[in-house]
Amino acid sequence: MPRYYFDVINGHGLERDDSGQDLSSDTEIRREVTRILTDIAKDEITYADAANIRVNVRDRNGLQVHYGEISFRSGLDG
């Protein structure tokens, strides 16, 4: 089963995944990216007016094979 690494870029900079996970399909990769993004967003968006969170997925050769990102902005109109 292929191993993938999920690097996170957010307001705290780059957090490189050195452990990785064994996943067997693109669907599993997408689910893991979604889980990571929503978990981080729950913490960061609660206390911020703006947040940008990105997950880059690398294969075992270090090539980026997928990514996901969330951008959030909040403010008052008027």
All heavy atoms as a GROMACS GRO file, in nm:
protein
  625
    1MET      N    1   0.086  -0.117   0.000
    1MET     CA    2   0.000   0.000   0.000
    1MET      C    3   0.091   0.124   0.000
    1MET      O    4   0.185   0.131   0.076
    1MET     CB    5  -0.090  -0.004   0.124
    1MET     CG    6  -0.196   0.101   0.123
    1MET     SD    7  -0.316   0.090   0.260
    1MET     CE    8  -0.377  -0.076   0.246
    2PRO      N    9   0.059   0.223  -0.083
    2PRO     CA   10   0.143   0.344  -0.091
    2PRO      C   11   0.134   0.428   0.037
    2PRO      O   12   0.032   0.433   0.104
    2PRO     CB   13   0.083   0.421  -0.209
    2PRO     CG   14  -0.004   0.326  -0.281
    2PRO     CD   15  -0.046   0.220  -0.184
    3ARG      N   16   0.244   0.496   0.068
    3ARG     CA   17   0.250   0.585   0.184
    3ARG      C   18   0.246   0.730   0.134
    3ARG      O   19   0.313   0.766   0.038
    3ARG     CB   20   0.377   0.561   0.264
    3ARG     CG   21   0.384   0.649   0.389
    3ARG     CD   22   0.494   0.605   0.484
    3ARG     NE   23   0.462   0.488   0.563
    3ARG     CZ   24   0.387   0.487   0.673
    3ARG    NH1   25   0.333   0.598   0.717
    3ARG    NH2   26   0.365   0.377   0.740
    4TYR      N   27   0.165   0.812   0.203
    4TYR     CA   28   0.149   0.953   0.169
    4TYR      C   29   0.177   1.039   0.292
    4TYR      O   30   0.150   0.999   0.405
    4TYR     CB   31   0.007   0.980   0.117
    4TYR     CG   32  -0.021   0.905  -0.010
    4TYR    CD1   33  -0.087   0.783  -0.008
    4TYR    CD2   34   0.020   0.956  -0.132
    4TYR    CE1   35  -0.111   0.712  -0.124
    4TYR    CE2   36  -0.004   0.887  -0.250
    4TYR     CZ   37  -0.068   0.765  -0.245
    4TYR     OH   38  -0.092   0.695  -0.360
    5TYR      N   39   0.228   1.160   0.267
    5TYR     CA   40   0.267   1.253   0.372
    5TYR      C   41   0.185   1.380   0.358
    5TYR      O   42   0.172   1.434   0.248
    5TYR     CB   43   0.417   1.283   0.362
    5TYR     CG   44   0.498   1.156   0.373
    5TYR    CD1   45   0.523   1.077   0.262
    5TYR    CD2   46   0.546   1.114   0.497
    5TYR    CE1   47   0.596   0.960   0.273
    5TYR    CE2   48   0.618   0.996   0.508
    5TYR     CZ   49   0.642   0.920   0.396
    5TYR     OH   50   0.713   0.803   0.407
    6PHE      N   51   0.131   1.428   0.470
    6PHE     CA   52   0.037   1.540   0.470
    6PHE      C   53   0.101   1.659   0.541
    6PHE      O   54   0.100   1.669   0.664
    6PHE     CB   55  -0.092   1.497   0.542
    6PHE     CG   56  -0.163   1.385   0.470
    6PHE    CD1   57  -0.123   1.253   0.486
    6PHE    CD2   58  -0.269   1.412   0.386
    6PHE    CE1   59  -0.186   1.149   0.419
    6PHE    CE2   60  -0.334   1.310   0.318
    6PHE     CZ   61  -0.292   1.178   0.335
    7ASP      N   62   0.156   1.752   0.462
    7ASP     CA   63   0.220   1.871   0.516
    7ASP      C   64   0.116   1.982   0.530
    7ASP      O   65   0.039   2.008   0.438
    7ASP     CB   66   0.332   1.919   0.422
    7ASP     CG   67   0.440   1.814   0.403
    7ASP    OD1   68   0.462   1.733   0.495
    7ASP    OD2   69   0.503   1.814   0.295
    8VAL      N   70   0.115   2.049   0.647
    8VAL     CA   71   0.018   2.153   0.676
    8VAL      C   72   0.087   2.289   0.673
    8VAL      O   73   0.193   2.307   0.733
    8VAL     CB   74  -0.048   2.131   0.815
    8VAL    CG1   75  -0.139   2.246   0.850
    8VAL    CG2   76  -0.123   1.998   0.817
    9ILE      N   77   0.024   2.384   0.604
    9ILE     CA   78   0.070   2.522   0.602
    9ILE      C   79  -0.046   2.607   0.653
    9ILE      O   80  -0.154   2.608   0.595
    9ILE     CB   81   0.110   2.566   0.460
    9ILE    CG1   82   0.216   2.472   0.404
    9ILE    CG2   83   0.157   2.711   0.462
    9ILE    CD1   84   0.236   2.484   0.255
   10ASN      N   85  -0.021   2.678   0.764
   10ASN     CA   86  -0.124   2.765   0.821
   10ASN      C   87  -0.058   2.885   0.887
   10ASN      O   88   0.058   2.915   0.857
   10ASN     CB   89  -0.214   2.688   0.918
   10ASN     CG   90  -0.138   2.632   1.036
   10ASN    OD1   91  -0.019   2.655   1.053
   10ASN    ND2   92  -0.207   2.557   1.119
   11GLY      N   93  -0.128   2.950   0.976
   11GLY     CA   94  -0.075   3.068   1.044
   11GLY      C   95   0.048   3.039   1.129
   11GLY      O   96   0.117   3.131   1.172
   12HIS      N   97   0.076   2.914   1.152
   12HIS     CA   98   0.193   2.875   1.231
   12HIS      C   99   0.310   2.834   1.143
   12HIS      O  100   0.410   2.785   1.194
   12HIS     CB  101   0.156   2.759   1.325
   12HIS     CG  102   0.040   2.790   1.414
   12HIS    ND1  103   0.047   2.880   1.517
   12HIS    CD2  104  -0.088   2.744   1.412
   12HIS    CE1  105  -0.072   2.888   1.577
   12HIS    NE2  106  -0.155   2.807   1.514
   13GLY      N  107   0.296   2.848   1.012
   13GLY     CA  108   0.402   2.810   0.919
   13GLY      C  109   0.381   2.669   0.867
   13GLY      O  110   0.270   2.616   0.865
   14LEU      N  111   0.491   2.607   0.823
   14LEU     CA  112   0.486   2.472   0.767
   14LEU      C  113   0.507   2.368   0.876
   14LEU      O  114   0.602   2.377   0.954
   14LEU     CB  115   0.595   2.456   0.661
   14LEU     CG  116   0.617   2.316   0.605
   14LEU    CD1  117   0.495   2.266   0.528
   14LEU    CD2  118   0.741   2.312   0.518
   15GLU      N  119   0.417   2.271   0.880
   15GLU     CA  120   0.434   2.155   0.967
   15GLU      C  121   0.449   2.034   0.875
   15GLU      O  122   0.352   1.989   0.814
   15GLU     CB  123   0.313   2.138   1.059
   15GLU     CG  124   0.297   2.251   1.158
   15GLU     CD  125   0.174   2.234   1.245
   15GLU    OE1  126   0.142   2.118   1.281
   15GLU    OE2  127   0.111   2.336   1.276
   16ARG      N  128   0.570   1.986   0.865
   16ARG     CA  129   0.601   1.876   0.774
   16ARG      C  130   0.568   1.741   0.840
   16ARG      O  131   0.603   1.717   0.955
   16ARG     CB  132   0.748   1.882   0.738
   16ARG     CG  133   0.790   1.787   0.631
   16ARG     CD  134   0.935   1.817   0.592
   16ARG     NE  135   0.989   1.712   0.509
   16ARG     CZ  136   0.981   1.711   0.378
   16ARG    NH1  137   0.923   1.811   0.315
   16ARG    NH2  138   1.033   1.612   0.308
   17ASP      N  139   0.500   1.657   0.764
   17ASP     CA  140   0.463   1.523   0.809
   17ASP      C  141   0.578   1.429   0.775
   17ASP      O  142   0.606   1.404   0.658
   17ASP     CB  143   0.335   1.479   0.739
   17ASP     CG  144   0.293   1.338   0.772
   17ASP    OD1  145   0.354   1.275   0.861
   17ASP    OD2  146   0.198   1.289   0.708
   18ASP      N  147   0.645   1.378   0.877
   18ASP     CA  148   0.756   1.285   0.854
   18ASP      C  149   0.716   1.139   0.876
   18ASP      O  150   0.795   1.049   0.850
   18ASP     CB  151   0.873   1.320   0.947
   18ASP     CG  152   0.935   1.454   0.914
   18ASP    OD1  153   0.943   1.486   0.793
   18ASP    OD2  154   0.974   1.527   1.006
   19SER      N  155   0.592   1.116   0.922
   19SER     CA  156   0.546   0.979   0.948
   19SER      C  157   0.469   0.921   0.830
   19SER      O  158   0.491   0.808   0.791
   19SER     CB  159   0.456   0.976   1.072
   19SER     OG  160   0.526   1.024   1.183
   20GLY      N  161   0.374   0.997   0.780
   20GLY     CA  162   0.292   0.952   0.668
   20GLY      C  163   0.188   0.849   0.707
   20GLY      O  164   0.181   0.806   0.822
   21GLN      N  165   0.106   0.814   0.609
   21GLN     CA  166   0.001   0.715   0.628
   21GLN      C  167  -0.009   0.627   0.504
   21GLN      O  168   0.010   0.675   0.392
   21GLN     CB  169  -0.135   0.783   0.647
   21GLN     CG  170  -0.146   0.864   0.772
   21GLN     CD  171  -0.286   0.919   0.787
   21GLN    OE1  172  -0.384   0.846   0.767
   21GLN    NE2  173  -0.297   1.044   0.822
   22ASP      N  174  -0.039   0.502   0.525
   22ASP     CA  175  -0.062   0.410   0.414
   22ASP      C  176  -0.208   0.420   0.372
   22ASP      O  177  -0.297   0.392   0.452
   22ASP     CB  178  -0.029   0.267   0.455
   22ASP     CG  179   0.118   0.248   0.487
   22ASP    OD1  180   0.201   0.316   0.424
   22ASP    OD2  181   0.150   0.165   0.573
   23LEU      N  182  -0.230   0.460   0.248
   23LEU     CA  183  -0.366   0.474   0.195
   23LEU      C  184  -0.371   0.409   0.058
   23LEU      O  185  -0.275   0.415  -0.019
   23LEU     CB  186  -0.406   0.621   0.186
   23LEU     CG  187  -0.404   0.699   0.317
   23LEU    CD1  188  -0.426   0.846   0.293
   23LEU    CD2  189  -0.507   0.645   0.413
   24SER      N  190  -0.486   0.351   0.024
   24SER     CA  191  -0.495   0.271  -0.098
   24SER      C  192  -0.566   0.338  -0.215
   24SER      O  193  -0.568   0.283  -0.325
   24SER     CB  194  -0.564   0.138  -0.067
   24SER     OG  195  -0.696   0.161  -0.024
   25SER      N  196  -0.624   0.459  -0.193
   25SER     CA  197  -0.699   0.520  -0.304
   25SER      C  198  -0.700   0.672  -0.294
   25SER      O  199  -0.674   0.730  -0.188
   25SER     CB  200  -0.843   0.468  -0.304
   25SER     OG  201  -0.914   0.521  -0.193
   26ASP      N  202  -0.735   0.734  -0.406
   26ASP     CA  203  -0.752   0.879  -0.409
   26ASP      C  204  -0.863   0.923  -0.315
   26ASP      O  205  -0.855   1.030  -0.254
   26ASP     CB  206  -0.782   0.928  -0.550
   26ASP     CG  207  -0.665   0.910  -0.646
   26ASP    OD1  208  -0.550   0.898  -0.597
   26ASP    OD2  209  -0.688   0.908  -0.768
   27THR      N  210  -0.965   0.842  -0.302
   27THR     CA  211  -1.076   0.875  -0.212
   27THR      C  212  -1.027   0.881  -0.067
   27THR      O  213  -1.064   0.972   0.007
   27THR     CB  214  -1.189   0.772  -0.225
   27THR    OG1  215  -1.237   0.773  -0.360
   27THR    CG2  216  -1.304   0.802  -0.130
   28GLU      N  217  -0.944   0.788  -0.027
   28GLU     CA  218  -0.889   0.790   0.109
   28GLU      C  219  -0.800   0.911   0.131
   28GLU      O  220  -0.802   0.971   0.238
   28GLU     CB  221  -0.812   0.661   0.137
   28GLU     CG  222  -0.900   0.541   0.156
   28GLU     CD  223  -0.822   0.416   0.193
   28GLU    OE1  224  -0.697   0.419   0.193
   28GLU    OE2  225  -0.886   0.314   0.223
   29ILE      N  226  -0.723   0.949   0.030
   29ILE     CA  227  -0.638   1.069   0.040
   29ILE      C  228  -0.727   1.192   0.061
   29ILE      O  229  -0.703   1.274   0.149
   29ILE     CB  230  -0.550   1.086  -0.085
   29ILE    CG1  231  -0.447   0.974  -0.092
   29ILE    CG2  232  -0.482   1.223  -0.085
   29ILE    CD1  233  -0.372   0.967  -0.223
   30ARG      N  234  -0.830   1.205  -0.020
   30ARG     CA  235  -0.921   1.320  -0.011
   30ARG      C  236  -0.990   1.325   0.126
   30ARG      O  237  -1.003   1.431   0.185
   30ARG     CB  238  -1.026   1.312  -0.123
   30ARG     CG  239  -1.116   1.433  -0.132
   30ARG     CD  240  -1.221   1.417  -0.240
   30ARG     NE  241  -1.176   1.338  -0.352
   30ARG     CZ  242  -1.142   1.389  -0.472
   30ARG    NH1  243  -1.147   1.517  -0.492
   30ARG    NH2  244  -1.104   1.309  -0.569
   31ARG      N  245  -1.032   1.210   0.177
   31ARG     CA  246  -1.095   1.207   0.309
   31ARG      C  247  -0.999   1.253   0.418
   31ARG      O  248  -1.037   1.325   0.510
   31ARG     CB  249  -1.145   1.066   0.341
   31ARG     CG  250  -1.272   1.030   0.273
   31ARG     CD  251  -1.323   0.896   0.321
   31ARG     NE  252  -1.434   0.854   0.237
   31ARG     CZ  253  -1.451   0.733   0.190
   31ARG    NH1  254  -1.364   0.638   0.220
   31ARG    NH2  255  -1.553   0.703   0.114
   32GLU      N  256  -0.874   1.211   0.409
   32GLU     CA  257  -0.776   1.250   0.510
   32GLU      C  258  -0.744   1.399   0.501
   32GLU      O  259  -0.734   1.466   0.603
   32GLU     CB  260  -0.648   1.166   0.496
   32GLU     CG  261  -0.545   1.196   0.602
   32GLU     CD  262  -0.592   1.167   0.744
   32GLU    OE1  263  -0.695   1.100   0.766
   32GLU    OE2  264  -0.524   1.214   0.838
   33VAL      N  265  -0.732   1.452   0.381
   33VAL     CA  266  -0.712   1.597   0.364
   33VAL      C  267  -0.830   1.673   0.424
   33VAL      O  268  -0.811   1.771   0.497
   33VAL     CB  269  -0.693   1.633   0.215
   33VAL    CG1  270  -0.704   1.783   0.193
   33VAL    CG2  271  -0.559   1.581   0.164
   34THR      N  272  -0.951   1.629   0.397
   34THR     CA  273  -1.070   1.694   0.451
   34THR      C  274  -1.072   1.688   0.603
   34THR      O  275  -1.102   1.787   0.670
   34THR     CB  276  -1.197   1.628   0.394
   34THR    OG1  277  -1.193   1.638   0.251
   34THR    CG2  278  -1.322   1.694   0.447
   35ARG      N  279  -1.038   1.574   0.660
   35ARG     CA  280  -1.036   1.560   0.806
   35ARG      C  281  -0.933   1.655   0.868
   35ARG      O  282  -0.963   1.725   0.965
   35ARG     CB  283  -1.002   1.415   0.845
   35ARG     CG  284  -1.011   1.391   0.996
   35ARG     CD  285  -0.942   1.264   1.038
   35ARG     NE  286  -0.798   1.265   1.014
   35ARG     CZ  287  -0.710   1.332   1.090
   35ARG    NH1  288  -0.748   1.406   1.191
   35ARG    NH2  289  -0.580   1.324   1.062
   36ILE      N  290  -0.815   1.660   0.811
   36ILE     CA  291  -0.710   1.748   0.863
   36ILE      C  292  -0.755   1.894   0.856
   36ILE      O  293  -0.744   1.968   0.954
   36ILE     CB  294  -0.578   1.727   0.787
   36ILE    CG1  295  -0.521   1.588   0.816
   36ILE    CG2  296  -0.477   1.836   0.823
   36ILE    CD1  297  -0.408   1.548   0.723
   37LEU      N  298  -0.805   1.935   0.740
   37LEU     CA  299  -0.847   2.075   0.723
   37LEU      C  300  -0.958   2.114   0.820
   37LEU      O  301  -0.952   2.220   0.883
   37LEU     CB  302  -0.894   2.100   0.579
   37LEU     CG  303  -0.786   2.106   0.473
   37LEU    CD1  304  -0.848   2.107   0.334
   37LEU    CD2  305  -0.699   2.230   0.493
   38THR      N  306  -1.059   2.030   0.835
   38THR     CA  307  -1.170   2.066   0.923
   38THR      C  308  -1.129   2.064   1.070
   38THR      O  309  -1.174   2.149   1.147
   38THR     CB  310  -1.293   1.976   0.900
   38THR    OG1  311  -1.256   1.839   0.914
   38THR    CG2  312  -1.351   1.999   0.761
   39ASP      N  313  -1.040   1.972   1.109
   39ASP     CA  314  -0.992   1.971   1.247
   39ASP      C  315  -0.916   2.099   1.280
   39ASP      O  316  -0.936   2.159   1.385
   39ASP     CB  317  -0.902   1.850   1.273
   39ASP     CG  318  -0.979   1.720   1.289
   39ASP    OD1  319  -1.104   1.725   1.295
   39ASP    OD2  320  -0.913   1.614   1.294
   40ILE      N  321  -0.828   2.141   1.191
   40ILE     CA  322  -0.750   2.263   1.214
   40ILE      C  323  -0.842   2.385   1.211
   40ILE      O  324  -0.831   2.475   1.293
   40ILE     CB  325  -0.636   2.276   1.112
   40ILE    CG1  326  -0.535   2.164   1.133
   40ILE    CG2  327  -0.568   2.412   1.124
   40ILE    CD1  328  -0.431   2.154   1.022
   41ALA      N  329  -0.934   2.387   1.114
   41ALA     CA  330  -1.025   2.502   1.101
   41ALA      C  331  -1.110   2.521   1.226
   41ALA      O  332  -1.134   2.634   1.268
   41ALA     CB  333  -1.114   2.484   0.978
   42LYS      N  334  -1.153   2.414   1.290
   42LYS     CA  335  -1.233   2.425   1.412
   42LYS      C  336  -1.159   2.505   1.518
   42LYS      O  337  -1.220   2.584   1.591
   42LYS     CB  338  -1.267   2.286   1.466
   42LYS     CG  339  -1.372   2.214   1.389
   42LYS     CD  340  -1.392   2.075   1.447
   42LYS     CE  341  -1.475   1.990   1.356
   42LYS     NZ  342  -1.485   1.851   1.406
   43ASP      N  343  -1.030   2.485   1.528
   43ASP     CA  344  -0.950   2.557   1.628
   43ASP      C  345  -0.915   2.698   1.583
   43ASP      O  346  -0.930   2.793   1.658
   43ASP     CB  347  -0.820   2.481   1.657
   43ASP     CG  348  -0.844   2.350   1.729
   43ASP    OD1  349  -0.946   2.340   1.801
   43ASP    OD2  350  -0.763   2.258   1.712
   44GLU      N  351  -0.867   2.713   1.460
   44GLU     CA  352  -0.814   2.842   1.416
   44GLU      C  353  -0.922   2.944   1.381
   44GLU      O  354  -0.907   3.061   1.409
   44GLU     CB  355  -0.720   2.822   1.297
   44GLU     CG  356  -0.593   2.753   1.340
   44GLU     CD  357  -0.486   2.755   1.233
   44GLU    OE1  358  -0.499   2.828   1.134
   44GLU    OE2  359  -0.388   2.681   1.251
   45ILE      N  360  -1.030   2.900   1.319
   45ILE     CA  361  -1.134   2.994   1.276
   45ILE      C  362  -1.210   3.050   1.396
   45ILE      O  363  -1.257   3.163   1.393
   45ILE     CB  364  -1.228   2.928   1.173
   45ILE    CG1  365  -1.151   2.907   1.043
   45ILE    CG2  366  -1.352   3.010   1.150
   45ILE    CD1  367  -1.227   2.832   0.936
   46THR      N  368  -1.222   2.975   1.502
   46THR     CA  369  -1.293   3.020   1.620
   46THR      C  370  -1.236   3.149   1.677
   46THR      O  371  -1.309   3.234   1.726
   46THR     CB  372  -1.289   2.910   1.728
   46THR    OG1  373  -1.347   2.792   1.675
   46THR    CG2  374  -1.365   2.952   1.852
   47TYR      N  375  -1.106   3.169   1.666
   47TYR     CA  376  -1.040   3.282   1.730
   47TYR      C  377  -0.980   3.382   1.633
   47TYR      O  378  -0.905   3.470   1.673
   47TYR     CB  379  -0.930   3.231   1.823
   47TYR     CG  380  -0.985   3.137   1.927
   47TYR    CD1  381  -0.965   3.000   1.919
   47TYR    CD2  382  -1.061   3.186   2.034
   47TYR    CE1  383  -1.018   2.915   2.013
   47TYR    CE2  384  -1.114   3.100   2.128
   47TYR     CZ  385  -1.092   2.965   2.118
   47TYR     OH  386  -1.146   2.880   2.211
   48ALA      N  387  -1.011   3.372   1.504
   48ALA     CA  388  -0.947   3.458   1.405
   48ALA      C  389  -1.049   3.524   1.314
   48ALA      O  390  -1.157   3.471   1.291
   48ALA     CB  391  -0.850   3.376   1.321
   49ASP      N  392  -1.013   3.642   1.264
   49ASP     CA  393  -1.094   3.708   1.162
   49ASP      C  394  -1.061   3.656   1.022
   49ASP      O  395  -1.136   3.677   0.928
   49ASP     CB  396  -1.072   3.859   1.166
   49ASP     CG  397  -1.127   3.922   1.292
   49ASP    OD1  398  -1.222   3.867   1.351
   49ASP    OD2  399  -1.074   4.026   1.333
   50ALA      N  400  -0.945   3.592   1.012
   50ALA     CA  401  -0.903   3.537   0.883
   50ALA      C  402  -0.814   3.415   0.907
   50ALA      O  403  -0.739   3.411   1.004
   50ALA     CB  404  -0.827   3.642   0.803
   51ALA      N  405  -0.824   3.320   0.818
   51ALA     CA  406  -0.739   3.201   0.825
   51ALA      C  407  -0.722   3.142   0.687
   51ALA      O  408  -0.817   3.141   0.607
   51ALA     CB  409  -0.800   3.098   0.919
   52ASN      N  410  -0.603   3.097   0.659
   52ASN     CA  411  -0.573   3.022   0.537
   52ASN      C  412  -0.503   2.895   0.580
   52ASN      O  413  -0.400   2.900   0.648
   52ASN     CB  414  -0.483   3.101   0.442
   52ASN     CG  415  -0.553   3.223   0.387
   52ASN    OD1  416  -0.659   3.211   0.329
   52ASN    ND2  417  -0.494   3.338   0.406
   53ILE      N  418  -0.558   2.782   0.540
   53ILE     CA  419  -0.502   2.653   0.579
   53ILE      C  420  -0.489   2.569   0.453
   53ILE      O  421  -0.583   2.558   0.374
   53ILE     CB  422  -0.593   2.581   0.680
   53ILE    CG1  423  -0.626   2.672   0.798
   53ILE    CG2  424  -0.527   2.451   0.727
   53ILE    CD1  425  -0.746   2.627   0.877
   54ARG      N  426  -0.372   2.510   0.435
   54ARG     CA  427  -0.347   2.427   0.317
   54ARG      C  428  -0.280   2.297   0.360
   54ARG      O  429  -0.198   2.296   0.450
   54ARG     CB  430  -0.258   2.501   0.218
   54ARG     CG  431  -0.230   2.422   0.090
   54ARG     CD  432  -0.147   2.504  -0.006
   54ARG     NE  433  -0.106   2.423  -0.118
   54ARG     CZ  434  -0.150   2.438  -0.242
   54ARG    NH1  435  -0.239   2.530  -0.269
   54ARG    NH2  436  -0.105   2.360  -0.338
   55VAL      N  437  -0.318   2.190   0.294
   55VAL     CA  438  -0.254   2.060   0.314
   55VAL      C  439  -0.199   2.015   0.179
   55VAL      O  440  -0.274   2.005   0.082
   55VAL     CB  441  -0.354   1.955   0.368
   55VAL    CG1  442  -0.287   1.818   0.378
   55VAL    CG2  443  -0.409   1.997   0.502
   56ASN      N  444  -0.068   1.993   0.174
   56ASN     CA  445  -0.003   1.937   0.055
   56ASN      C  446   0.026   1.790   0.082
   56ASN      O  447   0.080   1.756   0.187
   56ASN     CB  448   0.128   2.009   0.026
   56ASN     CG  449   0.107   2.151  -0.021
   56ASN    OD1  450   0.006   2.182  -0.082
   56ASN    ND2  451   0.202   2.237   0.008
   57VAL      N  452  -0.009   1.705  -0.013
   57VAL     CA  453   0.012   1.562   0.002
   57VAL      C  454   0.127   1.519  -0.088
   57VAL      O  455   0.124   1.545  -0.209
   57VAL     CB  456  -0.116   1.482  -0.033
   57VAL    CG1  457  -0.095   1.334  -0.010
   57VAL    CG2  458  -0.236   1.533   0.045
   58ARG      N  459   0.226   1.453  -0.027
   58ARG     CA  460   0.342   1.403  -0.101
   58ARG      C  461   0.339   1.251  -0.105
   58ARG      O  462   0.295   1.186  -0.010
   58ARG     CB  463   0.473   1.445  -0.033
   58ARG     CG  464   0.500   1.591  -0.030
   58ARG     CD  465   0.630   1.622   0.044
   58ARG     NE  466   0.612   1.609   0.189
   58ARG     CZ  467   0.676   1.523   0.266
   58ARG    NH1  468   0.765   1.439   0.216
   58ARG    NH2  469   0.654   1.519   0.397
   59ASP      N  470   0.393   1.195  -0.212
   59ASP     CA  471   0.411   1.050  -0.215
   59ASP      C  472   0.548   1.017  -0.156
   59ASP      O  473   0.621   1.105  -0.111
   59ASP     CB  474   0.394   0.995  -0.357
   59ASP     CG  475   0.500   1.042  -0.456
   59ASP    OD1  476   0.602   1.102  -0.415
   59ASP    OD2  477   0.480   1.018  -0.576
   60ARG      N  478   0.586   0.890  -0.156
   60ARG     CA  479   0.711   0.850  -0.093
   60ARG      C  480   0.834   0.905  -0.163
   60ARG      O  481   0.942   0.908  -0.105
   60ARG     CB  482   0.720   0.698  -0.081
   60ARG     CG  483   0.730   0.627  -0.213
   60ARG     CD  484   0.729   0.476  -0.191
   60ARG     NE  485   0.738   0.408  -0.318
   60ARG     CZ  486   0.847   0.348  -0.361
   60ARG    NH1  487   0.954   0.344  -0.288
   60ARG    NH2  488   0.848   0.289  -0.479
   61ASN      N  489   0.818   0.951  -0.287
   61ASN     CA  490   0.929   1.011  -0.361
   61ASN      C  491   0.937   1.162  -0.340
   61ASN      O  492   1.023   1.229  -0.398
   61ASN     CB  493   0.915   0.981  -0.511
   61ASN     CG  494   0.924   0.833  -0.540
   61ASN    OD1  495   1.010   0.764  -0.486
   61ASN    ND2  496   0.833   0.783  -0.622
   62GLY      N  497   0.845   1.217  -0.261
   62GLY     CA  498   0.844   1.359  -0.233
   62GLY      C  499   0.769   1.443  -0.335
   62GLY      O  500   0.770   1.565  -0.327
   63LEU      N  501   0.702   1.380  -0.429
   63LEU     CA  502   0.625   1.453  -0.530
   63LEU      C  503   0.486   1.486  -0.477
   63LEU      O  504   0.419   1.400  -0.420
   63LEU     CB  505   0.612   1.369  -0.657
   63LEU     CG  506   0.742   1.334  -0.727
   63LEU    CD1  507   0.716   1.238  -0.842
   63LEU    CD2  508   0.813   1.459  -0.775
   64GLN      N  509   0.443   1.611  -0.497
   64GLN     CA  510   0.309   1.649  -0.454
   64GLN      C  511   0.207   1.583  -0.546
   64GLN      O  512   0.215   1.596  -0.669
   64GLN     CB  513   0.291   1.800  -0.458
   64GLN     CG  514   0.155   1.843  -0.406
   64GLN     CD  515   0.140   1.993  -0.394
   64GLN    OE1  516   0.231   2.060  -0.347
   64GLN    NE2  517   0.028   2.045  -0.438
   65VAL      N  518   0.111   1.512  -0.486
   65VAL     CA  519   0.011   1.439  -0.563
   65VAL      C  520  -0.131   1.491  -0.541
   65VAL      O  521  -0.222   1.456  -0.616
   65VAL     CB  522   0.016   1.288  -0.533
   65VAL    CG1  523   0.149   1.228  -0.576
   65VAL    CG2  524  -0.009   1.261  -0.385
   66HIS      N  525  -0.148   1.575  -0.439
   66HIS     CA  526  -0.282   1.626  -0.408
   66HIS      C  527  -0.266   1.745  -0.313
   66HIS      O  528  -0.162   1.759  -0.248
   66HIS     CB  529  -0.365   1.517  -0.338
   66HIS     CG  530  -0.510   1.548  -0.324
   66HIS    ND1  531  -0.602   1.520  -0.421
   66HIS    CD2  532  -0.579   1.606  -0.224
   66HIS    CE1  533  -0.722   1.558  -0.379
   66HIS    NE2  534  -0.710   1.611  -0.261
   67TYR      N  535  -0.366   1.829  -0.306
   67TYR     CA  536  -0.368   1.936  -0.206
   67TYR      C  537  -0.512   1.970  -0.174
   67TYR      O  538  -0.605   1.937  -0.248
   67TYR     CB  539  -0.293   2.061  -0.254
   67TYR     CG  540  -0.371   2.145  -0.352
   67TYR    CD1  541  -0.450   2.252  -0.308
   67TYR    CD2  542  -0.369   2.117  -0.487
   67TYR    CE1  543  -0.524   2.328  -0.396
   67TYR    CE2  544  -0.442   2.192  -0.576
   67TYR     CZ  545  -0.519   2.297  -0.530
   67TYR     OH  546  -0.593   2.371  -0.619
   68GLY      N  547  -0.531   2.035  -0.061
   68GLY     CA  548  -0.660   2.089  -0.023
   68GLY      C  549  -0.636   2.216   0.055
   68GLY      O  550  -0.531   2.232   0.119
   69GLU      N  551  -0.729   2.311   0.046
   69GLU     CA  552  -0.712   2.435   0.122
   69GLU      C  553  -0.846   2.496   0.158
   69GLU      O  554  -0.946   2.475   0.092
   69GLU     CB  555  -0.625   2.534   0.046
   69GLU     CG  556  -0.678   2.578  -0.087
   69GLU     CD  557  -0.578   2.664  -0.163
   69GLU    OE1  558  -0.487   2.721  -0.101
   69GLU    OE2  559  -0.591   2.673  -0.284
   70ILE      N  560  -0.841   2.572   0.268
   70ILE     CA  561  -0.957   2.646   0.316
   70ILE      C  562  -0.912   2.789   0.343
   70ILE      O  563  -0.807   2.811   0.404
   70ILE     CB  564  -1.012   2.587   0.449
   70ILE    CG1  565  -1.073   2.450   0.427
   70ILE    CG2  566  -1.114   2.681   0.511
   70ILE    CD1  567  -1.121   2.383   0.554
   71SER      N  568  -0.993   2.885   0.298
   71SER     CA  569  -0.971   3.026   0.332
   71SER      C  570  -1.095   3.076   0.403
   71SER      O  571  -1.208   3.044   0.364
   71SER     CB  572  -0.947   3.109   0.207
   71SER     OG  573  -0.825   3.074   0.147
   72PHE      N  574  -1.076   3.155   0.508
   72PHE     CA  575  -1.186   3.206   0.587
   72PHE      C  576  -1.165   3.354   0.614
   72PHE      O  577  -1.054   3.396   0.646
   72PHE     CB  578  -1.194   3.131   0.720
   72PHE     CG  579  -1.295   3.187   0.816
   72PHE    CD1  580  -1.429   3.159   0.800
   72PHE    CD2  581  -1.256   3.268   0.921
   72PHE    CE1  582  -1.523   3.211   0.888
   72PHE    CE2  583  -1.349   3.321   1.009
   72PHE     CZ  584  -1.484   3.292   0.993
   73ARG      N  585  -1.269   3.433   0.600
   73ARG     CA  586  -1.267   3.576   0.633
   73ARG      C  587  -1.397   3.609   0.707
   73ARG      O  588  -1.503   3.560   0.672
   73ARG     CB  589  -1.260   3.663   0.508
   73ARG     CG  590  -1.142   3.638   0.418
   73ARG     CD  591  -1.016   3.705   0.474
   73ARG     NE  592  -0.903   3.679   0.389
   73ARG     CZ  593  -0.817   3.578   0.403
   73ARG    NH1  594  -0.835   3.490   0.496
   73ARG    NH2  595  -0.714   3.564   0.324
   74SER      N  596  -1.386   3.693   0.809
   74SER     CA  597  -1.504   3.734   0.885
   74SER      C  598  -1.493   3.882   0.917
   74SER      O  599  -1.385   3.933   0.948
   74SER     CB  600  -1.512   3.653   1.015
   74SER     OG  601  -1.622   3.695   1.091
   75GLY      N  602  -1.603   3.952   0.910
   75GLY     CA  603  -1.603   4.095   0.943
   75GLY      C  604  -1.745   4.147   0.951
   75GLY      O  605  -1.842   4.076   0.924
   76LEU      N  606  -1.756   4.270   0.990
   76LEU     CA  607  -1.887   4.336   1.001
   76LEU      C  608  -1.911   4.423   0.880
   76LEU      O  609  -1.822   4.497   0.837
   76LEU     CB  610  -1.892   4.422   1.127
   76LEU     CG  611  -1.874   4.347   1.259
   76LEU    CD1  612  -1.866   4.446   1.374
   76LEU    CD2  613  -1.985   4.247   1.281
   77ASP      N  614  -2.030   4.418   0.824
   77ASP     CA  615  -2.068   4.510   0.715
   77ASP      C  616  -2.114   4.641   0.775
   77ASP      O  617  -2.174   4.647   0.881
   77ASP     CB  618  -2.183   4.450   0.633
   77ASP     CG  619  -2.139   4.335   0.546
   77ASP    OD1  620  -2.019   4.331   0.510
   77ASP    OD2  621  -2.222   4.247   0.514
   78GLY      N  622  -2.085   4.746   0.700
   78GLY     CA  623  -2.139   4.874   0.742
   78GLY      C  624  -2.042   4.961   0.800
   78GLY      O  625  -2.012   5.054   0.843
   0.00000   0.00000   0.00000
